[in-house]
Every structure is written in structure tokens, then in C-alpha cells.
């Protein structure tokens, strides 16, 4: 069972990881990495992008970015 949360990318870190701030929780930040499809299709993430993060119920400090919200 996975937990999906909307988040905002705060910082791009080394090694292809990102520091993301969850929108629903005011003080919760996670380290996230892009999923395989995002790497395969070369989807670029920048600071300020709105994304969907998938979290495991066992470790709420790490996650995986599964979707980048479209900017319009």
C-alpha cells in the first residue's frame, strides 16, 4: 500500500534526488527520486515544480516522484 501526496520541489540535490515539501502537511519534507518512466522519458524537474510523491508507510522520509503536474 502506497501513500500519494502532492508536493512542491524545494531543492535539487546531488545524485538526482530532490527535497520536496508536502502540501497537506506544513512541516513535513521528504527526499524523493524520480521514478523509472520519468528518467526514461527525460522529464526535467526544477525547484518550484508541483509533483505527486509516492511514499511508503514504513519510511515517510523518503519517496518517489511519480508525476509532474502540468504548468499552464
Predicted model as a PDB file, atoms N, CA, C, CB and O in Angstrom, pLDDT in the B-factor column:
MODEL        1                                                                  
ATOM      1  N   UNK A   1       0.847  -1.181   0.000  1.00 86.00           N  
ATOM      2  CA  UNK A   1       0.000   0.000   0.000  1.00 86.00           C  
ATOM      3  C   UNK A   1       0.888   1.238   0.000  1.00 86.00           C  
ATOM      4  CB  UNK A   1      -0.961   0.001   1.222  1.00 86.00           C  
ATOM      5  O   UNK A   1       1.776   1.367   0.843  1.00 86.00           O  
ATOM      6  N   UNK A   2       0.657   2.130  -0.923  1.00 90.00           N  
ATOM      7  CA  UNK A   2       1.447   3.343  -1.066  1.00 90.00           C  
ATOM      8  C   UNK A   2       0.598   4.560  -0.735  1.00 90.00           C  
ATOM      9  CB  UNK A   2       2.021   3.456  -2.487  1.00 90.00           C  
ATOM     10  O   UNK A   2      -0.626   4.540  -0.868  1.00 90.00           O  
ATOM     11  N   UNK A   3       1.268   5.612  -0.303  1.00 93.00           N  
ATOM     12  CA  UNK A   3       0.614   6.868   0.028  1.00 93.00           C  
ATOM     13  C   UNK A   3       1.005   7.884  -1.037  1.00 93.00           C  
ATOM     14  CB  UNK A   3       1.007   7.363   1.464  1.00 93.00           C  
ATOM     15  O   UNK A   3       2.194   8.105  -1.266  1.00 93.00           O  
ATOM     16  N   UNK A   4       0.029   8.505  -1.691  1.00 95.00           N  
ATOM     17  CA  UNK A   4       0.286   9.524  -2.707  1.00 95.00           C  
ATOM     18  C   UNK A   4      -0.025  10.891  -2.125  1.00 95.00           C  
ATOM     19  CB  UNK A   4      -0.555   9.266  -3.987  1.00 95.00           C  
ATOM     20  O   UNK A   4      -1.104  11.112  -1.575  1.00 95.00           O  
ATOM     21  N   UNK A   5       0.935  11.815  -2.249  1.00 93.00           N  
ATOM     22  CA  UNK A   5       0.790  13.166  -1.727  1.00 93.00           C  
ATOM     23  C   UNK A   5       1.235  14.170  -2.777  1.00 93.00           C  
ATOM     24  CB  UNK A   5       1.599  13.343  -0.428  1.00 93.00           C  
ATOM     25  O   UNK A   5       2.152  13.898  -3.552  1.00 93.00           O  
ATOM     26  N   UNK A   6       0.587  15.330  -2.805  1.00 95.00           N  
ATOM     27  CA  UNK A   6       1.031  16.428  -3.664  1.00 95.00           C  
ATOM     28  C   UNK A   6       2.153  17.158  -2.931  1.00 95.00           C  
ATOM     29  CB  UNK A   6      -0.158  17.408  -4.018  1.00 95.00           C  
ATOM     30  O   UNK A   6       2.096  17.333  -1.714  1.00 95.00           O  
ATOM     31  N   UNK A   7       3.169  17.580  -3.673  1.00 95.00           N  
ATOM     32  CA  UNK A   7       4.328  18.225  -3.068  1.00 95.00           C  
ATOM     33  C   UNK A   7       4.881  19.278  -4.016  1.00 95.00           C  
ATOM     34  CB  UNK A   7       5.414  17.187  -2.715  1.00 95.00           C  
ATOM     35  O   UNK A   7       4.522  19.337  -5.191  1.00 95.00           O  
ATOM     36  N   UNK A   8       5.762  20.104  -3.474  1.00 95.00           N  
ATOM     37  CA  UNK A   8       6.464  21.119  -4.247  1.00 95.00           C  
ATOM     38  C   UNK A   8       7.955  20.865  -4.089  1.00 95.00           C  
ATOM     39  CB  UNK A   8       6.076  22.569  -3.786  1.00 95.00           C  
ATOM     40  O   UNK A   8       8.438  20.660  -2.975  1.00 95.00           O  
ATOM     41  N   UNK A   9       8.689  20.879  -5.201  1.00 96.00           N  
ATOM     42  CA  UNK A   9      10.138  20.664  -5.166  1.00 96.00           C  
ATOM     43  C   UNK A   9      10.793  21.919  -4.610  1.00 96.00           C  
ATOM     44  CB  UNK A   9      10.703  20.320  -6.588  1.00 96.00           C  
ATOM     45  O   UNK A   9      10.635  23.008  -5.161  1.00 96.00           O  
ATOM     46  N   UNK A  10      11.529  21.758  -3.513  1.00 95.00           N  
ATOM     47  CA  UNK A  10      12.215  22.890  -2.904  1.00 95.00           C  
ATOM     48  C   UNK A  10      13.636  23.040  -3.413  1.00 95.00           C  
ATOM     49  CB  UNK A  10      12.226  22.744  -1.404  1.00 95.00           C  
ATOM     50  O   UNK A  10      14.107  24.152  -3.653  1.00 95.00           O  
ATOM     51  N   UNK A  11      14.327  21.897  -3.578  1.00 95.00           N  
ATOM     52  CA  UNK A  11      15.749  21.946  -3.865  1.00 95.00           C  
ATOM     53  C   UNK A  11      16.137  20.723  -4.689  1.00 95.00           C  
ATOM     54  CB  UNK A  11      16.576  22.016  -2.559  1.00 95.00           C  
ATOM     55  O   UNK A  11      15.635  19.621  -4.465  1.00 95.00           O  
ATOM     56  N   UNK A  12      17.027  20.932  -5.634  1.00 95.00           N  
ATOM     57  CA  UNK A  12      17.594  19.830  -6.412  1.00 95.00           C  
ATOM     58  C   UNK A  12      18.904  19.437  -5.751  1.00 95.00           C  
ATOM     59  CB  UNK A  12      17.811  20.230  -7.922  1.00 95.00           C  
ATOM     60  O   UNK A  12      19.803  20.265  -5.602  1.00 95.00           O  
ATOM     61  N   UNK A  13      19.014  18.173  -5.354  1.00 95.00           N  
ATOM     62  CA  UNK A  13      20.191  17.681  -4.651  1.00 95.00           C  
ATOM     63  C   UNK A  13      21.064  16.843  -5.585  1.00 95.00           C  
ATOM     64  CB  UNK A  13      19.777  16.857  -3.422  1.00 95.00           C  
ATOM     65  O   UNK A  13      20.672  16.541  -6.713  1.00 95.00           O  
ATOM     66  N   UNK A  14      22.241  16.474  -5.106  1.00 93.00           N  
ATOM     67  CA  UNK A  14      23.145  15.641  -5.893  1.00 93.00           C  
ATOM     68  C   UNK A  14      22.566  14.243  -6.067  1.00 93.00           C  
ATOM     69  CB  UNK A  14      24.527  15.566  -5.228  1.00 93.00           C  
ATOM     70  O   UNK A  14      21.761  13.782  -5.258  1.00 93.00           O  
ATOM     71  N   UNK A  15      22.985  13.591  -7.121  1.00 91.00           N  
ATOM     72  CA  UNK A  15      22.588  12.209  -7.340  1.00 91.00           C  
ATOM     73  C   UNK A  15      21.179  12.051  -7.877  1.00 91.00           C  
ATOM     74  CB  UNK A  15      22.713  11.455  -6.076  1.00 91.00           C  
ATOM     75  O   UNK A  15      20.622  10.955  -7.811  1.00 91.00           O  
ATOM     76  N   UNK A  16      20.589  13.108  -8.405  1.00 92.00           N  
ATOM     77  CA  UNK A  16      19.258  13.000  -8.983  1.00 92.00           C  
ATOM     78  C   UNK A  16      18.136  12.920  -7.970  1.00 92.00           C  
ATOM     79  CB  UNK A  16      19.198  11.819  -9.850  1.00 92.00           C  
ATOM     80  O   UNK A  16      17.067  12.396  -8.282  1.00 92.00           O  
ATOM     81  N   UNK A  17      18.349  13.425  -6.768  1.00 95.00           N  
ATOM     82  CA  UNK A  17      17.294  13.441  -5.758  1.00 95.00           C  
ATOM     83  C   UNK A  17      16.802  14.871  -5.546  1.00 95.00           C  
ATOM     84  CB  UNK A  17      17.801  12.836  -4.424  1.00 95.00           C  
ATOM     85  O   UNK A  17      17.446  15.839  -5.951  1.00 95.00           O  
ATOM     86  N   UNK A  18      15.657  14.972  -4.907  1.00 96.00           N  
ATOM     87  CA  UNK A  18      15.011  16.262  -4.717  1.00 96.00           C  
ATOM     88  C   UNK A  18      14.488  16.375  -3.288  1.00 96.00           C  
ATOM     89  CB  UNK A  18      13.865  16.452  -5.733  1.00 96.00           C  
ATOM     90  O   UNK A  18      14.044  15.389  -2.699  1.00 96.00           O  
ATOM     91  N   UNK A  19      14.544  17.585  -2.738  1.00 97.00           N  
ATOM     92  CA  UNK A  19      13.935  17.879  -1.446  1.00 97.00           C  
ATOM     93  C   UNK A  19      12.552  18.431  -1.742  1.00 97.00           C  
ATOM     94  CB  UNK A  19      14.803  18.895  -0.593  1.00 97.00           C  
ATOM     95  O   UNK A  19      12.427  19.467  -2.396  1.00 97.00           O  
ATOM     96  N   UNK A  20      11.497  17.745  -1.264  1.00 96.00           N  
ATOM     97  CA  UNK A  20      10.117  18.123  -1.567  1.00 96.00           C  
ATOM     98  C   UNK A  20       9.370  18.449  -0.284  1.00 96.00           C  
ATOM     99  CB  UNK A  20       9.396  16.998  -2.335  1.00 96.00           C  
ATOM    100  O   UNK A  20       9.563  17.806   0.748  1.00 96.00           O  
ATOM    101  N   UNK A  21       8.516  19.456  -0.368  1.00 96.00           N  
ATOM    102  CA  UNK A  21       7.675  19.887   0.752  1.00 96.00           C  
ATOM    103  C   UNK A  21       6.243  19.436   0.469  1.00 96.00           C  
ATOM    104  CB  UNK A  21       7.747  21.448   0.961  1.00 96.00           C  
ATOM    105  O   UNK A  21       5.658  19.825  -0.542  1.00 96.00           O  
ATOM    106  N   UNK A  22       5.677  18.618   1.358  1.00 94.00           N  
ATOM    107  CA  UNK A  22       4.317  18.128   1.164  1.00 94.00           C  
ATOM    108  C   UNK A  22       3.320  19.254   1.396  1.00 94.00           C  
ATOM    109  CB  UNK A  22       4.023  16.945   2.106  1.00 94.00           C  
ATOM    110  O   UNK A  22       3.440  20.009   2.361  1.00 94.00           O  
ATOM    111  N   UNK A  23       2.336  19.364   0.512  1.00 90.00           N  
ATOM    112  CA  UNK A  23       1.371  20.464   0.595  1.00 90.00           C  
ATOM    113  C   UNK A  23       0.373  20.279   1.730  1.00 90.00           C  
ATOM    114  CB  UNK A  23       0.626  20.600  -0.717  1.00 90.00           C  
ATOM    115  O   UNK A  23      -0.068  21.265   2.321  1.00 90.00           O  
ATOM    116  N   UNK A  24       0.004  19.037   2.050  1.00 84.00           N  
ATOM    117  CA  UNK A  24      -1.005  18.804   3.085  1.00 84.00           C  
ATOM    118  C   UNK A  24      -0.434  18.967   4.490  1.00 84.00           C  
ATOM    119  CB  UNK A  24      -1.598  17.413   2.930  1.00 84.00           C  
ATOM    120  O   UNK A  24      -1.139  19.410   5.397  1.00 84.00           O  
ATOM    121  N   UNK A  25       0.835  18.611   4.678  1.00 81.00           N  
ATOM    122  CA  UNK A  25       1.477  18.723   5.990  1.00 81.00           C  
ATOM    123  C   UNK A  25       2.415  19.921   5.962  1.00 81.00           C  
ATOM    124  CB  UNK A  25       2.251  17.411   6.364  1.00 81.00           C  
ATOM    125  O   UNK A  25       3.281  20.014   5.092  1.00 81.00           O  
ATOM    126  N   UNK A  26       2.248  20.831   6.904  1.00 79.00           N  
ATOM    127  CA  UNK A  26       3.011  22.073   6.886  1.00 79.00           C  
ATOM    128  C   UNK A  26       4.501  21.864   7.131  1.00 79.00           C  
ATOM    129  CB  UNK A  26       2.465  23.016   7.914  1.00 79.00           C  
ATOM    130  O   UNK A  26       5.321  22.542   6.514  1.00 79.00           O  
ATOM    131  N   UNK A  27       4.866  20.946   8.012  1.00 88.00           N  
ATOM    132  CA  UNK A  27       6.265  20.823   8.425  1.00 88.00           C  
ATOM    133  C   UNK A  27       6.943  19.568   7.901  1.00 88.00           C  
ATOM    134  CB  UNK A  27       6.352  20.841   9.917  1.00 88.00           C  
ATOM    135  O   UNK A  27       8.024  19.222   8.378  1.00 88.00           O  
ATOM    136  N   UNK A  28       6.353  18.878   6.944  1.00 92.00           N  
ATOM    137  CA  UNK A  28       6.918  17.605   6.501  1.00 92.00           C  
ATOM    138  C   UNK A  28       7.627  17.764   5.160  1.00 92.00           C  
ATOM    139  CB  UNK A  28       5.820  16.538   6.396  1.00 92.00           C  
ATOM    140  O   UNK A  28       7.034  18.203   4.174  1.00 92.00           O  
ATOM    141  N   UNK A  29       8.916  17.396   5.143  1.00 94.00           N  
ATOM    142  CA  UNK A  29       9.705  17.412   3.922  1.00 94.00           C  
ATOM    143  C   UNK A  29      10.280  16.023   3.701  1.00 94.00           C  
ATOM    144  CB  UNK A  29      10.833  18.481   3.991  1.00 94.00           C  
ATOM    145  O   UNK A  29      10.611  15.318   4.655  1.00 94.00           O  
ATOM    146  N   UNK A  30      10.396  15.635   2.442  1.00 96.00           N  
ATOM    147  CA  UNK A  30      10.912  14.306   2.107  1.00 96.00           C  
ATOM    148  C   UNK A  30      11.989  14.440   1.032  1.00 96.00           C  
ATOM    149  CB  UNK A  30       9.765  13.366   1.623  1.00 96.00           C  
ATOM    150  O   UNK A  30      12.001  15.394   0.254  1.00 96.00           O  
ATOM    151  N   UNK A  31      12.891  13.460   1.010  1.00 96.00           N  
ATOM    152  CA  UNK A  31      13.836  13.318  -0.084  1.00 96.00           C  
ATOM    153  C   UNK A  31      13.202  12.361  -1.078  1.00 96.00           C  
ATOM    154  CB  UNK A  31      15.244  12.804   0.412  1.00 96.00           C  
ATOM    155  O   UNK A  31      12.758  11.277  -0.700  1.00 96.00           O  
ATOM    156  N   UNK A  32      13.157  12.750  -2.345  1.00 96.00           N  
ATOM    157  CA  UNK A  32      12.489  11.934  -3.346  1.00 96.00           C  
ATOM    158  C   UNK A  32      13.368  11.793  -4.577  1.00 96.00           C  
ATOM    159  CB  UNK A  32      11.131  12.538  -3.723  1.00 96.00           C  
ATOM    160  O   UNK A  32      14.176  12.667  -4.891  1.00 96.00           O  
ATOM    161  N   UNK A  33      13.191  10.672  -5.266  1.00 96.00           N  
ATOM    162  CA  UNK A  33      13.900  10.428  -6.515  1.00 96.00           C  
ATOM    163  C   UNK A  33      12.858  10.194  -7.603  1.00 96.00           C  
ATOM    164  CB  UNK A  33      14.881   9.210  -6.391  1.00 96.00           C  
ATOM    165  O   UNK A  33      11.749   9.752  -7.304  1.00 96.00           O  
ATOM    166  N   UNK A  34      13.191  10.479  -8.848  1.00 96.00           N  
ATOM    167  CA  UNK A  34      12.207  10.290  -9.921  1.00 96.00           C  
ATOM    168  C   UNK A  34      12.015   8.810 -10.242  1.00 96.00           C  
ATOM    169  CB  UNK A  34      12.641  11.047 -11.184  1.00 96.00           C  
ATOM    170  O   UNK A  34      12.952   8.020 -10.125  1.00 96.00           O  
ATOM    171  N   UNK A  35      10.810   8.438 -10.645  1.00 95.00           N  
ATOM    172  CA  UNK A  35      10.523   7.053 -10.996  1.00 95.00           C  
ATOM    173  C   UNK A  35      11.181   6.717 -12.341  1.00 95.00           C  
ATOM    174  CB  UNK A  35       8.987   6.808 -11.056  1.00 95.00           C  
ATOM    175  O   UNK A  35      11.690   7.602 -13.028  1.00 95.00           O  
ATOM    176  N   UNK A  36      11.166   5.464 -12.697  1.00 93.00           N  
ATOM    177  CA  UNK A  36      11.844   5.000 -13.900  1.00 93.00           C  
ATOM    178  C   UNK A  36      11.305   5.599 -15.182  1.00 93.00           C  
ATOM    179  CB  UNK A  36      11.753   3.529 -13.982  1.00 93.00           C  
ATOM    180  O   UNK A  36      12.084   5.920 -16.080  1.00 93.00           O  
ATOM    181  N   UNK A  37       9.975   5.763 -15.295  1.00 93.00           N  
ATOM    182  CA  UNK A  37       9.407   6.354 -16.506  1.00 93.00           C  
ATOM    183  C   UNK A  37       9.841   7.803 -16.680  1.00 93.00           C  
ATOM    184  CB  UNK A  37       7.889   6.270 -16.470  1.00 93.00           C  
ATOM    185  O   UNK A  37      10.032   8.253 -17.810  1.00 93.00           O  
ATOM    186  N   UNK A  38      10.000   8.540 -15.589  1.00 92.00           N  
ATOM    187  CA  UNK A  38      10.445   9.926 -15.695  1.00 92.00           C  
ATOM    188  C   UNK A  38      11.885   9.980 -16.180  1.00 92.00           C  
ATOM    189  CB  UNK A  38      10.307  10.647 -14.343  1.00 92.00           C  
ATOM    190  O   UNK A  38      12.244  10.866 -16.956  1.00 92.00           O  
ATOM    191  N   UNK A  39      12.706   9.050 -15.734  1.00 93.00           N  
ATOM    192  CA  UNK A  39      14.093   9.004 -16.207  1.00 93.00           C  
ATOM    193  C   UNK A  39      14.148   8.585 -17.676  1.00 93.00           C  
ATOM    194  CB  UNK A  39      14.927   8.032 -15.345  1.00 93.00           C  
ATOM    195  O   UNK A  39      14.912   9.147 -18.461  1.00 93.00           O  
ATOM    196  N   UNK A  40      13.342   7.605 -18.034  1.00 95.00           N  
ATOM    197  CA  UNK A  40      13.362   7.085 -19.401  1.00 95.00           C  
ATOM    198  C   UNK A  40      12.908   8.144 -20.407  1.00 95.00           C  
ATOM    199  CB  UNK A  40      12.471   5.844 -19.508  1.00 95.00           C  
ATOM    200  O   UNK A  40      13.473   8.242 -21.496  1.00 95.00           O  
ATOM    201  N   UNK A  41      11.899   8.933 -20.056  1.00 95.00           N  
ATOM    202  CA  UNK A  41      11.387   9.960 -20.955  1.00 95.00           C  
ATOM    203  C   UNK A  41      12.054  11.312 -20.743  1.00 95.00           C  
ATOM    204  CB  UNK A  41       9.902  10.098 -20.777  1.00 95.00           C  
ATOM    205  O   UNK A  41      11.647  12.306 -21.345  1.00 95.00           O  
ATOM    206  N   UNK A  42      13.072  11.355 -19.893  1.00 94.00           N  
ATOM    207  CA  UNK A  42      13.883  12.551 -19.639  1.00 94.00           C  
ATOM    208  C   UNK A  42      13.039  13.747 -19.220  1.00 94.00           C  
ATOM    209  CB  UNK A  42      14.683  12.907 -20.874  1.00 94.00           C  
ATOM    210  O   UNK A  42      13.197  14.844 -19.755  1.00 94.00           O  
ATOM    211  N   UNK A  43      12.149  13.533 -18.264  1.00 92.00           N  
ATOM    212  CA  UNK A  43      11.331  14.626 -17.730  1.00 92.00           C  
ATOM    213  C   UNK A  43      12.162  15.387 -16.703  1.00 92.00           C  
ATOM    214  CB  UNK A  43      10.000  14.086 -17.090  1.00 92.00           C  
ATOM    215  O   UNK A  43      12.657  14.802 -15.740  1.00 92.00           O  
ATOM    216  N   UNK A  44      12.311  16.678 -16.908  1.00 93.00           N  
ATOM    217  CA  UNK A  44      13.177  17.507 -16.073  1.00 93.00           C  
ATOM    218  C   UNK A  44      12.359  18.125 -14.943  1.00 93.00           C  
ATOM    219  CB  UNK A  44      13.867  18.612 -16.918  1.00 93.00           C  
ATOM    220  O   UNK A  44      11.269  18.649 -15.171  1.00 93.00           O  
ATOM    221  N   UNK A  45      12.890  18.061 -13.730  1.00 93.00           N  
ATOM    222  CA  UNK A  45      12.266  18.692 -12.574  1.00 93.00           C  
ATOM    223  C   UNK A  45      13.142  19.840 -12.096  1.00 93.00           C  
ATOM    224  CB  UNK A  45      12.035  17.666 -11.435  1.00 93.00           C  
ATOM    225  O   UNK A  45      14.365  19.716 -12.038  1.00 93.00           O  
ATOM    226  N   UNK A  46      12.513  20.952 -11.757  1.00 93.00           N  
ATOM    227  CA  UNK A  46      13.214  22.126 -11.254  1.00 93.00           C  
ATOM    228  C   UNK A  46      12.594  22.536  -9.924  1.00 93.00           C  
ATOM    229  CB  UNK A  46      13.157  23.297 -12.280  1.00 93.00           C  
ATOM    230  O   UNK A  46      11.497  22.097  -9.577  1.00 93.00           O  
ATOM    231  N   UNK A  47      13.300  23.374  -9.192  1.00 93.00           N  
ATOM    232  CA  UNK A  47      12.770  23.895  -7.939  1.00 93.00           C  
ATOM    233  C   UNK A  47      11.515  24.712  -8.233  1.00 93.00           C  
ATOM    234  CB  UNK A  47      13.833  24.757  -7.198  1.00 93.00           C  
ATOM    235  O   UNK A  47      11.497  25.536  -9.147  1.00 93.00           O  
ATOM    236  N   UNK A  48      10.467  24.472  -7.444  1.00 92.00           N  
ATOM    237  CA  UNK A  48       9.199  25.161  -7.629  1.00 92.00           C  
ATOM    238  C   UNK A  48       8.169  24.352  -8.377  1.00 92.00           C  
ATOM    239  CB  UNK A  48       9.424  26.432  -8.341  1.00 92.00           C  
ATOM    240  O   UNK A  48       7.006  24.751  -8.429  1.00 92.00           O  
ATOM    241  N   UNK A  49       8.553  23.222  -8.963  1.00 94.00           N  
ATOM    242  CA  UNK A  49       7.595  22.385  -9.686  1.00 94.00           C  
ATOM    243  C   UNK A  49       6.665  21.681  -8.710  1.00 94.00           C  
ATOM    244  CB  UNK A  49       8.326  21.353 -10.565  1.00 94.00           C  
ATOM    245  O   UNK A  49       7.067  21.306  -7.608  1.00 94.00           O  
ATOM    246  N   UNK A  50       5.427  21.508  -9.125  1.00 96.00           N  
ATOM    247  CA  UNK A  50       4.445  20.773  -8.328  1.00 96.00           C  
ATOM    248  C   UNK A  50       4.417  19.334  -8.824  1.00 96.00           C  
ATOM    249  CB  UNK A  50       3.020  21.432  -8.418  1.00 96.00           C  
ATOM    250  O   UNK A  50       4.256  19.087 -10.019  1.00 96.00           O  
ATOM    251  N   UNK A  51       4.575  18.383  -7.903  1.00 96.00           N  
ATOM    252  CA  UNK A  51       4.698  16.975  -8.253  1.00 96.00           C  
ATOM    253  C   UNK A  51       3.810  16.125  -7.355  1.00 96.00           C  
ATOM    254  CB  UNK A  51       6.158  16.519  -8.147  1.00 96.00           C  
ATOM    255  O   UNK A  51       3.296  16.594  -6.340  1.00 96.00           O  
ATOM    256  N   UNK A  52       3.639  14.868  -7.747  1.00 96.00           N  
ATOM    257  CA  UNK A  52       2.991  13.874  -6.898  1.00 96.00           C  
ATOM    258  C   UNK A  52       4.066  12.921  -6.412  1.00 96.00           C  
ATOM    259  CB  UNK A  52       1.851  13.110  -7.662  1.00 96.00           C  
ATOM    260  O   UNK A  52       4.829  12.372  -7.207  1.00 96.00           O  
ATOM    261  N   UNK A  53       4.122  12.728  -5.105  1.00 96.00           N  
ATOM    262  CA  UNK A  53       5.139  11.887  -4.485  1.00 96.00           C  
ATOM    263  C   UNK A  53       4.471  10.640  -3.919  1.00 96.00           C  
ATOM    264  CB  UNK A  53       5.904  12.661  -3.371  1.00 96.00           C  
ATOM    265  O   UNK A  53       3.406  10.714  -3.306  1.00 96.00           O  
ATOM    266  N   UNK A  54       5.104   9.506  -4.129  1.00 96.00           N  
ATOM    267  CA  UNK A  54       4.619   8.239  -3.594  1.00 96.00           C  
ATOM    268  C   UNK A  54       5.483   7.874  -2.388  1.00 96.00           C  
ATOM    269  CB  UNK A  54       4.653   7.106  -4.684  1.00 96.00           C  
ATOM    270  O   UNK A  54       6.705   7.775  -2.503  1.00 96.00           O  
ATOM    271  N   UNK A  55       4.851   7.675  -1.241  1.00 94.00           N  
ATOM    272  CA  UNK A  55       5.562   7.361  -0.003  1.00 94.00           C  
ATOM    273  C   UNK A  55       5.221   5.954   0.465  1.00 94.00           C  
ATOM    274  CB  UNK A  55       5.222   8.382   1.093  1.00 94.00           C  
ATOM    275  O   UNK A  55       4.118   5.459   0.233  1.00 94.00           O  
ATOM    276  N   UNK A  56       6.167   5.331   1.115  1.00 93.00           N  
ATOM    277  CA  UNK A  56       5.924   4.043   1.737  1.00 93.00           C  
ATOM    278  C   UNK A  56       5.460   4.286   3.171  1.00 93.00           C  
ATOM    279  CB  UNK A  56       7.201   3.144   1.697  1.00 93.00           C  
ATOM    280  O   UNK A  56       5.958   5.208   3.817  1.00 93.00           O  
ATOM    281  N   UNK A  57       4.530   3.496   3.686  1.00 92.00           N  
ATOM    282  CA  UNK A  57       4.102   3.698   5.080  1.00 92.00           C  
ATOM    283  C   UNK A  57       5.197   3.343   6.092  1.00 92.00           C  
ATOM    284  CB  UNK A  57       2.861   2.862   5.365  1.00 92.00           C  
ATOM    285  O   UNK A  57       5.083   3.685   7.269  1.00 92.00           O  
ATOM    286  N   UNK A  58       6.251   2.664   5.643  1.00 94.00           N  
ATOM    287  CA  UNK A  58       7.326   2.265   6.548  1.00 94.00           C  
ATOM    288  C   UNK A  58       8.368   3.352   6.736  1.00 94.00           C  
ATOM    289  CB  UNK A  58       7.990   1.018   6.037  1.00 94.00           C  
ATOM    290  O   UNK A  58       8.966   3.450   7.808  1.00 94.00           O  
ATOM    291  N   UNK A  59       8.600   4.173   5.716  1.00 93.00           N  
ATOM    292  CA  UNK A  59       9.591   5.236   5.802  1.00 93.00           C  
ATOM    293  C   UNK A  59       9.002   6.494   5.171  1.00 93.00           C  
ATOM    294  CB  UNK A  59      10.927   4.824   5.102  1.00 93.00           C  
ATOM    295  O   UNK A  59       8.964   6.612   3.946  1.00 93.00           O  
ATOM    296  N   UNK A  60       8.547   7.422   5.989  1.00 91.00           N  
ATOM    297  CA  UNK A  60       7.886   8.637   5.498  1.00 91.00           C  
ATOM    298  C   UNK A  60       8.868   9.762   5.204  1.00 91.00           C  
ATOM    299  CB  UNK A  60       6.868   9.113   6.507  1.00 91.00           C  
ATOM    300  O   UNK A  60       8.445  10.880   4.910  1.00 91.00           O  
ATOM    301  N   UNK A  61      10.171   9.493   5.276  1.00 93.00           N  
ATOM    302  CA  UNK A  61      11.188  10.499   4.990  1.00 93.00           C  
ATOM    303  C   UNK A  61      11.723  10.395   3.564  1.00 93.00           C  
ATOM    304  CB  UNK A  61      12.329  10.370   5.974  1.00 93.00           C  
ATOM    305  O   UNK A  61      12.382  11.320   3.089  1.00 93.00           O  
ATOM    306  N   UNK A  62      11.454   9.288   2.875  1.00 95.00           N  
ATOM    307  CA  UNK A  62      11.923   9.077   1.518  1.00 95.00           C  
ATOM    308  C   UNK A  62      10.738   8.763   0.625  1.00 95.00           C  
ATOM    309  CB  UNK A  62      12.969   7.946   1.462  1.00 95.00           C  
ATOM    310  O   UNK A  62       9.757   8.163   1.064  1.00 95.00           O  
ATOM    311  N   UNK A  63      10.836   9.172  -0.628  1.00 95.00           N  
ATOM    312  CA  UNK A  63       9.731   8.931  -1.540  1.00 95.00           C  
ATOM    313  C   UNK A  63      10.192   8.857  -2.978  1.00 95.00           C  
ATOM    314  CB  UNK A  63       8.692  10.004  -1.392  1.00 95.00           C  
ATOM    315  O   UNK A  63      11.385   8.911  -3.278  1.00 95.00           O  
ATOM    316  N   UNK A  64       9.212   8.731  -3.864  1.00 96.00           N  
ATOM    317  CA  UNK A  64       9.473   8.634  -5.291  1.00 96.00           C  
ATOM    318  C   UNK A  64       8.529   9.587  -6.005  1.00 96.00           C  
ATOM    319  CB  UNK A  64       9.300   7.171  -5.807  1.00 96.00           C  
ATOM    320  O   UNK A  64       7.323   9.570  -5.761  1.00 96.00           O  
ATOM    321  N   UNK A  65       9.076  10.420  -6.889  1.00 97.00           N  
ATOM    322  CA  UNK A  65       8.265  11.337  -7.677  1.00 97.00           C  
ATOM    323  C   UNK A  65       7.683  10.533  -8.826  1.00 97.00           C  
ATOM    324  CB  UNK A  65       9.103  12.569  -8.195  1.00 97.00           C  
ATOM    325  O   UNK A  65       8.423   9.973  -9.635  1.00 97.00           O  
ATOM    326  N   UNK A  66       6.346  10.473  -8.901  1.00 96.00           N  
ATOM    327  CA  UNK A  66       5.708   9.671  -9.949  1.00 96.00           C  
ATOM    328  C   UNK A  66       5.008  10.525 -10.996  1.00 96.00           C  
ATOM    329  CB  UNK A  66       4.714   8.716  -9.333  1.00 96.00           C  
ATOM    330  O   UNK A  66       4.629  10.005 -12.046  1.00 96.00           O  
ATOM    331  N   UNK A  67       4.824  11.828 -10.744  1.00 95.00           N  
ATOM    332  CA  UNK A  67       4.100  12.662 -11.685  1.00 95.00           C  
ATOM    333  C   UNK A  67       4.498  14.114 -11.510  1.00 95.00           C  
ATOM    334  CB  UNK A  67       2.592  12.495 -11.508  1.00 95.00           C  
ATOM    335  O   UNK A  67       4.612  14.602 -10.385  1.00 95.00           O  
ATOM    336  N   UNK A  68       4.708  14.798 -12.612  1.00 94.00           N  
ATOM    337  CA  UNK A  68       4.948  16.247 -12.594  1.00 94.00           C  
ATOM    338  C   UNK A  68       3.687  16.921 -13.096  1.00 94.00           C  
ATOM    339  CB  UNK A  68       6.197  16.649 -13.472  1.00 94.00           C  
ATOM    340  O   UNK A  68       3.214  16.616 -14.191  1.00 94.00           O  
ATOM    341  N   UNK A  69       3.138  17.829 -12.311  1.00 91.00           N  
ATOM    342  CA  UNK A  69       1.890  18.498 -12.676  1.00 91.00           C  
ATOM    343  C   UNK A  69       2.167  19.458 -13.840  1.00 91.00           C  
ATOM    344  CB  UNK A  69       1.281  19.264 -11.447  1.00 91.00           C  
ATOM    345  O   UNK A  69       3.213  20.105 -13.890  1.00 91.00           O  
ATOM    346  N   UNK A  70       1.226  19.537 -14.759  1.00 78.00           N  
ATOM    347  CA  UNK A  70       1.410  20.413 -15.919  1.00 78.00           C  
ATOM    348  C   UNK A  70       1.281  21.876 -15.478  1.00 78.00           C  
ATOM    349  CB  UNK A  70       0.370  20.079 -17.038  1.00 78.00           C  
ATOM    350  O   UNK A  70       0.464  22.218 -14.623  1.00 78.00           O  
ATOM    351  N   UNK A  71       2.101  22.712 -16.081  1.00 70.00           N  
ATOM    352  CA  UNK A  71       2.113  24.137 -15.767  1.00 70.00           C  
ATOM    353  C   UNK A  71       1.368  24.856 -16.884  1.00 70.00           C  
ATOM    354  CB  UNK A  71       3.582  24.687 -15.609  1.00 70.00           C  
ATOM    355  O   UNK A  71       1.710  24.726 -18.060  1.00 70.00           O  
ATOM    356  N   UNK A  72       0.348  25.613 -16.502  1.00 61.00           N  
ATOM    357  CA  UNK A  72      -0.432  26.331 -17.512  1.00 61.00           C  
ATOM    358  C   UNK A  72      -0.644  27.763 -17.105  1.00 61.00           C  
ATOM    359  CB  UNK A  72      -1.774  25.655 -17.743  1.00 61.00           C  
ATOM    360  O   UNK A  72      -1.281  28.524 -17.834  1.00 61.00           O  
TER     361      UNK A  72                                                      
ENDMDL                                                                          
END                                                                             
